Amino acid sequence: LIEDAYSEGTLVMLTCTSTLAAGVNLPAKRVILRSPYIGTSFIKYSQYKQITGRAGRAGIDTSGESILIIKAQDKAKVKDLLAGPKDLCHSSLAYDGMKGIKSFLLSSI
């Protein structure tokens, strides 16, 4: 119901937790994070990209915006987050004797 209302433009703004933001497949023009923390843990780059990736979806918008609100004491950490090394990403399809890729290929036949 909420997803349909947002997609149709009846609802023009959504607010949610970081957990919901990572799992929701709703494109947005703008994503605002009110803190660089998820609970008491500083956000990881992959989490930041997952949440802000909702803004400016290809094929829907030509651009998007993400705004991160921070406190002065977090400025250096945020700079490191955005400029530092990125989290490694591994496909689970290649693990366990290639069972994942075999299953994927067989299911697509």
Buried (B, 14 or more C-beta within 10 A) or exposed (E): EEEEEBEEEEBEEBEEEBEEBBEBEBBBBEBBBEEBBBEEEBBEBEBBEBBBBBBBBEEEEEEBEBEBEBEEEBEEBBEEBEEEEEEEEEEEBEEEEEEBBEEEEEEEE
